[in-house]
Amino acid sequence: MRILILGADGQLGRAIARRAVAHDVVAAPRARIDVTRTDASDAVAAVRADVVVNAAAFTDVDRCEREPEAAFGGNAVGAWRAATGAATSGAAFVQVSTDYVFDGRKGAAYVEDDVPAPISVYGASKLAGEHLVRAVQPAHFVVRTAWLYGLGGRGFVQRMLALSGERDRLAVVDNEVGNPTFCDDLADGILALVATGKYGTYHLTNEGSCSRWDLARAALDRAGRRDFPIDRATAFPRLARPPAFAPLANHAAAALGIRLPAWESGLDAFFERGGHPDAAAEVEDASARVRS
Ligand SMILES: NC(=O)c1ccc[n+]([C@@H]2O[C@H](COP(=O)([O-])OP(=O)(O)OC[C@H]3O[C@@H](n4cnc5c(N)ncnc54)[C@H](OP(=O)(O)O)[C@@H]3O)[C@@H](O)[C@H]2O)c1
């Protein structure tokens, strides 16, 4: 398959490029295809891919609150432009979305056909992106995921590891619950899903859920910092409100035999493959080997 990856320099974009070794990968960072540009649809169509994976997004959730136009420009209109280009060239389209489309008040894990109710600009912009993609490209996979971390990325796990190198102790919330997801596992899941040709909406995360405190603890323990103190907090001051309890349940992909490993196994694989901040350089080199 010829796979075009948008947002290829992001942590998920890199993981998909690294894991899609059996395919003809065209990795397009923002500098090559900026989905907010009016010519983005033509640029996408010109690649004549079989599948377009949109891993491009405005992911700074607090900046989204300050810059709603840019958030909707990148996450909604940008997704629409990219999906239009895919539809024009006959390519299936993968739109990566988020647990932030939900309000986190259900009290149980969200299934694919639960009604979204975002409580942040980022969440609303991503939901709008889902709707616009469904409107222009019936051959779509909307893949909602959560709490991503990856080799060479900027996710929560990397931030905790870096902060533990700068401070004597951390305070992390234990009342925000979700599914930590290793980008490599998600990449494998997306590639397996695309191969089914079963278009639709899917929840793809590592199995199981935990709190942010649990994840910080598990990451530092694996980094050999078992004694590093992490205080339990109940609030973390920020502009964007994350959904408090928003584990995603994988029903639709599981029905196709596609399940990701447990979150603890994802974290193990992250460290085994050099996920520790000091090992980031190696990943940089690995990603540079993919054709762009
Ligand atoms: N991170 C999470 O915890 C999380 C959770 C759930 C869902 N998601 C979704 O998963 C997907 C991948 O996220 P990620 O964690 O890999 O994010 P990331 O590491 O921030 O990567 C996003 C990439 O998109 C690029 N980009 C931004 N605006 C663009 C534009 N207008 N045109 C082209 N490229 C653009 C960025 O380029 P620059 O580096 O130049 O800005 C960056 O390389 C996104 O759809 C995100 O909404 C993420």
The ligand as a Tripos MOL2 file, in Angstrom:
@<TRIPOS>MOLECULE
LIG
   48    52     1     0     0
SMALL
NO_CHARGES

@<TRIPOS>ATOM
      1 N1         -0.9430   13.5600   22.1930 N.am      1 LIG1
      2 C1         -1.9970   12.9660   22.7420 C.2       1 LIG1
      3 O1         -2.0280   12.6470   23.9620 O.2       1 LIG1
      4 C2         -3.2290   12.6440   21.8950 C.ar      1 LIG1
      5 C3         -4.3430   12.0280   22.5030 C.ar      1 LIG1
      6 C4         -5.4450   11.7200   21.7030 C.ar      1 LIG1
      7 C5         -5.4370   12.0160   20.3490 C.ar      1 LIG1
      8 N2         -4.3480   12.6460   19.8110 N.ar      1 LIG1
      9 C6         -4.3850   12.9120   18.3590 C.3       1 LIG1
     10 O2         -3.3780   12.0810   17.7520 O.3       1 LIG1
     11 C7         -2.8490   12.7400   16.5960 C.3       1 LIG1
     12 C8         -1.3350   12.7630   16.6780 C.3       1 LIG1
     13 O3         -0.9670   13.4930   17.8400 O.3       1 LIG1
     14 P1          0.5760   13.5410   18.3480 P.3       1 LIG1
     15 O4          0.5940   13.2070   19.7810 O.co2     1 LIG1
     16 O5          1.4590   12.7730   17.3940 O.co2     1 LIG1
     17 O6          0.8500   15.1100   18.1870 O.3       1 LIG1
     18 P2          2.2110   15.8990   17.9420 P.3       1 LIG1
     19 O7          3.3710   15.0940   18.4100 O.co2     1 LIG1
     20 O8          1.9780   17.2550   18.4940 O.co2     1 LIG1
     21 O9          2.2810   15.9600   16.3340 O.3       1 LIG1
     22 C9          1.3960   16.7190   15.5770 C.3       1 LIG1
     23 C10         2.0990   17.0250   14.2710 C.3       1 LIG1
     24 O10         1.1750   17.7550   13.4530 O.3       1 LIG1
     25 C11         1.8970   18.7830   12.8160 C.3       1 LIG1
     26 N3          0.9970   19.8570   12.4240 N.ar      1 LIG1
     27 C12         0.3930   20.7860   13.2120 C.ar      1 LIG1
     28 N4         -0.3680   21.6180   12.4660 N.ar      1 LIG1
     29 C13        -0.2090   21.2170   11.1640 C.ar      1 LIG1
     30 C14        -0.6920   21.6700    9.9120 C.ar      1 LIG1
     31 N5         -1.4820   22.7500    9.8380 N.pl3     1 LIG1
     32 N6         -0.3480   21.0030    8.7830 N.ar      1 LIG1
     33 C15         0.4700   19.9300    8.8480 C.ar      1 LIG1
     34 N7          1.0090   19.4500   10.0100 N.ar      1 LIG1
     35 C16         0.6600   20.0820   11.1380 C.ar      1 LIG1
     36 C17         2.8990   19.2570   13.8570 C.3       1 LIG1
     37 O11         3.9340   19.9460   13.2210 O.3       1 LIG1
     38 P3          4.8020   21.0200   14.0600 P.3       1 LIG1
     39 O12         5.7140   20.1960   14.8770 O.co2     1 LIG1
     40 O13         5.4640   21.7660   12.9380 O.co2     1 LIG1
     41 O14         3.8440   21.8150   14.8720 O.co2     1 LIG1
     42 C18         3.3540   17.9120   14.4560 C.3       1 LIG1
     43 O15         4.4330   17.3710   13.7330 O.3       1 LIG1
     44 C19        -3.5340   14.1140   16.5340 C.3       1 LIG1
     45 O16        -4.6630   14.0540   15.6890 O.3       1 LIG1
     46 C20        -4.0100   14.3290   17.9790 C.3       1 LIG1
     47 O17        -5.1410   15.1940   18.0300 O.3       1 LIG1
     48 C21        -3.2360   12.9440   20.5320 C.ar      1 LIG1
@<TRIPOS>BOND
     1     1     2 1
     2     2     3 2
     3     2     4 1
     4     4     5 ar
     5     4    48 ar
     6     5     6 ar
     7     6     7 ar
     8     7     8 ar
     9     8     9 1
    10     8    48 ar
    11     9    10 1
    12     9    46 1
    13    10    11 1
    14    11    12 1
    15    11    44 1
    16    12    13 1
    17    13    14 1
    18    14    15 2
    19    14    16 1
    20    14    17 1
    21    17    18 1
    22    18    19 2
    23    18    20 1
    24    18    21 1
    25    21    22 1
    26    22    23 1
    27    23    24 1
    28    23    42 1
    29    24    25 1
    30    25    26 1
    31    25    36 1
    32    26    27 ar
    33    26    35 ar
    34    27    28 ar
    35    28    29 ar
    36    29    30 ar
    37    29    35 ar
    38    30    31 1
    39    30    32 ar
    40    32    33 ar
    41    33    34 ar
    42    34    35 ar
    43    36    37 1
    44    36    42 1
    45    37    38 1
    46    38    39 2
    47    38    40 1
    48    38    41 1
    49    42    43 1
    50    44    45 1
    51    44    46 1
    52    46    47 1
@<TRIPOS>SUBSTRUCTURE
     1 LIG1         1 GROUP 0 **** ****
